[in-house]
């Protein structure tokens, strides 16, 4: 029983370590859409992926439905702050 827990713990640690190691970029994006604002932080293996993820996450909180979300994501961000770059 303890051996199985130890093996699972090692596997989980390895997955987390590998995933975090791929995040070379970290960005905070602030979006304004239809009178609402939201800022979100995301990490990624490329600048484009991190920026797109942070933008999508910020828009998910302030847009209603797929059409609004897409429109929000096409809106220029109020601010982009790079927190980590290689």
VOGUTI-723645 format. One record per residue (C-alpha): residue number from 1; residue in three letters; x, y, z. Coordinates in pm, 1 decimal. Each point is the difference from the previous one (the first is absolute). Layout:
% VOGUTI-723645
{num:NUM	residuo:ALA	u:X	v:Y	w:Z}
...
This chain:
% VOGUTI-723645
{num:1	residuo:UNK	u:0.0	v:0.0	w:0.0}
{num:2	residuo:UNK	u:272.7	v:247.7	w:95.2}
{num:3	residuo:UNK	u:204.5	v:-101.0	w:-300.6}
{num:4	residuo:UNK	u:-293.7	v:71.2	w:-234.5}
{num:5	residuo:UNK	u:-52.6	v:342.6	w:158.2}
{num:6	residuo:UNK	u:368.7	v:76.1	w:-38.1}
{num:7	residuo:UNK	u:-6.0	v:-101.3	w:-368.2}
{num:8	residuo:UNK	u:-309.1	v:212.8	w:-65.0}
{num:9	residuo:UNK	u:164.4	v:292.6	w:181.2}
{num:10	residuo:UNK	u:313.5	v:-28.3	w:-212.5}
{num:11	residuo:UNK	u:-205.8	v:-13.6	w:-321.0}
{num:12	residuo:UNK	u:-206.2	v:305.7	w:97.7}
{num:13	residuo:UNK	u:316.4	v:191.9	w:93.8}
{num:14	residuo:UNK	u:162.6	v:-91.0	w:-333.4}
{num:15	residuo:UNK	u:-306.7	v:113.5	w:-197.8}
{num:16	residuo:UNK	u:-20.1	v:331.8	w:184.6}
{num:17	residuo:UNK	u:372.4	v:61.2	w:-37.6}
{num:18	residuo:UNK	u:-9.3	v:-79.2	w:-373.3}
{num:19	residuo:UNK	u:-303.3	v:220.9	w:-57.1}
{num:20	residuo:UNK	u:144.3	v:297.3	w:186.6}
{num:21	residuo:UNK	u:330.3	v:-39.8	w:-179.8}
{num:22	residuo:UNK	u:-170.1	v:61.8	w:-335.2}
{num:23	residuo:UNK	u:-139.1	v:335.4	w:111.2}
{num:24	residuo:UNK	u:274.7	v:230.1	w:-125.9}
{num:25	residuo:UNK	u:-234.2	v:296.9	w:-35.3}
{num:26	residuo:UNK	u:-238.6	v:154.1	w:252.2}
{num:27	residuo:UNK	u:-222.2	v:296.1	w:-76.5}
{num:28	residuo:UNK	u:-279.1	v:202.4	w:159.8}
{num:29	residuo:UNK	u:-264.4	v:131.6	w:-240.7}
{num:30	residuo:UNK	u:-268.2	v:253.1	w:94.2}
{num:31	residuo:UNK	u:-306.7	v:23.1	w:-223.7}
{num:32	residuo:UNK	u:-287.6	v:249.7	w:-18.7}
{num:33	residuo:UNK	u:-321.6	v:-111.8	w:-170.5}
{num:34	residuo:UNK	u:-349.3	v:149.6	w:9.6}
{num:35	residuo:UNK	u:71.9	v:201.9	w:313.6}
{num:36	residuo:UNK	u:155.5	v:-289.5	w:190.3}
{num:37	residuo:UNK	u:365.2	v:-66.7	w:79.5}
{num:38	residuo:UNK	u:203.9	v:-305.1	w:88.2}
{num:39	residuo:UNK	u:368.8	v:-81.0	w:41.0}
{num:40	residuo:UNK	u:138.4	v:-352.8	w:-15.0}
{num:41	residuo:UNK	u:343.9	v:-159.1	w:7.5}
{num:42	residuo:UNK	u:105.4	v:-299.0	w:-209.5}
{num:43	residuo:UNK	u:316.4	v:-193.4	w:-74.8}
{num:44	residuo:UNK	u:103.4	v:-182.5	w:-312.4}
{num:45	residuo:UNK	u:277.3	v:-148.3	w:-205.1}
{num:46	residuo:UNK	u:-21.8	v:286.7	w:-252.9}
{num:47	residuo:UNK	u:-84.5	v:369.6	w:16.8}
{num:48	residuo:UNK	u:-299.0	v:-48.6	w:-229.0}
{num:49	residuo:UNK	u:-143.9	v:-286.4	w:206.6}
{num:50	residuo:UNK	u:39.8	v:184.1	w:332.2}
{num:51	residuo:UNK	u:-152.4	v:320.0	w:-142.7}
{num:52	residuo:UNK	u:-292.5	v:-181.8	w:-164.0}
{num:53	residuo:UNK	u:-71.9	v:-198.0	w:318.3}
{num:54	residuo:UNK	u:6.5	v:305.2	w:227.4}
{num:55	residuo:UNK	u:-222.8	v:192.3	w:-242.7}
{num:56	residuo:UNK	u:-248.7	v:-287.2	w:-23.3}
{num:57	residuo:UNK	u:-9.5	v:-39.3	w:378.1}
{num:58	residuo:UNK	u:-59.6	v:372.1	w:54.0}
{num:59	residuo:UNK	u:-276.4	v:7.1	w:-262.6}
{num:60	residuo:UNK	u:-167.4	v:-308.5	w:146.6}
{num:61	residuo:UNK	u:-83.1	v:200.2	w:312.7}
{num:62	residuo:UNK	u:-141.0	v:309.4	w:-170.6}
{num:63	residuo:UNK	u:-165.1	v:-128.7	w:-319.4}
{num:64	residuo:UNK	u:-331.4	v:-182.9	w:-29.2}
{num:65	residuo:UNK	u:-17.0	v:-284.5	w:-250.4}
{num:66	residuo:UNK	u:215.4	v:-108.6	w:-288.5}
{num:67	residuo:UNK	u:-61.6	v:303.6	w:-222.9}
{num:68	residuo:UNK	u:88.8	v:248.8	w:275.1}
{num:69	residuo:UNK	u:304.0	v:-206.0	w:100.0}
{num:70	residuo:UNK	u:129.5	v:3.7	w:-356.2}
{num:71	residuo:UNK	u:-61.6	v:374.8	w:-29.0}
{num:72	residuo:UNK	u:174.8	v:60.8	w:331.8}
{num:73	residuo:UNK	u:302.7	v:-204.9	w:-105.2}
{num:74	residuo:UNK	u:31.0	v:212.6	w:-316.6}
{num:75	residuo:UNK	u:-0.3	v:320.8	w:210.3}
{num:76	residuo:UNK	u:346.3	v:147.6	w:63.9}
{num:77	residuo:UNK	u:104.4	v:-55.8	w:363.6}
{num:78	residuo:UNK	u:1.5	v:296.4	w:238.8}
{num:79	residuo:UNK	u:339.5	v:-118.3	w:122.9}
{num:80	residuo:UNK	u:249.6	v:-281.3	w:-48.4}
{num:81	residuo:UNK	u:262.5	v:-57.1	w:268.0}
{num:82	residuo:UNK	u:264.4	v:-265.1	w:-61.7}
{num:83	residuo:UNK	u:92.1	v:-160.5	w:332.3}
{num:84	residuo:UNK	u:244.2	v:-258.0	w:-135.6}
{num:85	residuo:UNK	u:193.9	v:-24.4	w:-323.9}
{num:86	residuo:UNK	u:315.2	v:-200.9	w:-71.9}
